[in-house]
């Protein structure tokens, strides 16, 4: 595992997370904290009985052993054909080493990868793509082409295991994003399924961290043979678990405290589509997850302090084509920060959220605005009555299930009438608990009858659009032309 490149997993509202530790040598969360959480024993079981094949994609040699070694071993024990594809050459794990050059280290790690794979799946196919360690983002197109070719060879129904996109390391995120995009394109036609494995999450997150995708966690039981095989696989990465020399630059990358997370009697992976699982009681709803996050933290996604959030909020308010509105609906009001800005521009505001704790804070923030009210409401199941001159939908669309999104889209034309405006803003990067991408949300919104896009602001990180039943520009609305 290379020297970590901080990327920051994204929060539930799409903003980059703060305070994540990426280095396994730094103090991390104790491995015992996870099994102590009451949700741990209630995790649905992951079943691989009917899986026809397994393709495991790893950003670096050793990621797969730490995060999915048990899955590979369990699949091999069932006679499932398996392929391991390692994206990078692993040459950057010890920058500045006085004893080995990057090229020599890459060669060492190639041999370790073969030995580690043989420990869990003797004779399984190993594909070394050899892209620059730490440079997956820059090589994204080439990585995509390589992985697309491998996926084309997979039998229908193959499971593809990839690094969790929220793991907090840039190479992991980009690798996971590429795999997720490729799998999504073939899921319906060929039955290809995605399973994600966290590596760093166990180290930087506590069980109560709102970024942990509890709803998607699945537990794969590991028998003693699979656990022994996984331990041998991890040990085979000697350059990572033992010092290369006494020099500080050659110290071990993976220390025992970190590796304890990989020694459990089950391997916990992430499945977002609900397939291949055995339902268990106690799984939380989205409303419960968000409410728990707000209960633990006054501002869990730093919407009041993070410049990304403040800038995005200013852009959203500036995008409103009319200076003032009559009645407005804000979907997903959170703690009411954007609500307060909207309240200055409207005669009546209804701000809604599924999390009661967030709504209580929004009410406090709106206390001096008697024309604005905040209430607990799931618009996917209970669309509010009446017409709205403005609907604001920010960082919500990817959490709605298909039926809920369909109901929202169906309600918009009637709610907005002949002149209403919809403002939508969404994060553009994949996340573990998203049902669809932000771009997909906006593509669906673009199909709402009677609405014309009058503004599109596109950045790498977020997409902001204004769609209106009134197609006129701001200049036309204000008589400038």
ABEGO torsion letter per residue (X at the ends): XBBBBBAEBBBAAGBBBBGBBABAABBBBBAAAAAABAAAAABBBBBAAABABBBBBBABBGAAAAAAAAAAAAAAAAGBBBBBBBABAGAAABBGBAABBAAAAAAAAAAAAAAAAAAABBGBBBBBAGBBBGAAAAAAAAAAAAAAAAAAABBBGBBBBBBBAAAGBAAAAAAAAAAAAAAAAAAAAAGBBBBBBBAAAAAABBAABAABBAAABBBBBBBAAAAAAAAAAAAABAAAABBABABAAABBABBAAAAAAAABABBBBBBAAGBGBBBBBGBBBAAAAAAAAAAABABAAGAAABAAAAAAAAAAAAABABABBBBBBBBGAEAGAAAAAAAAABABBBBBBABAAAAAAAAAAAAABAABBBBBBBAAABBBBEBBABBBBBGAAAABBAAAAAAAAAAAAAAAEAABBBBBBBBABBBAABABBAAAAAAAAAABBGBBBABBBBBAABBBBBBBABABBAAAAAGAX
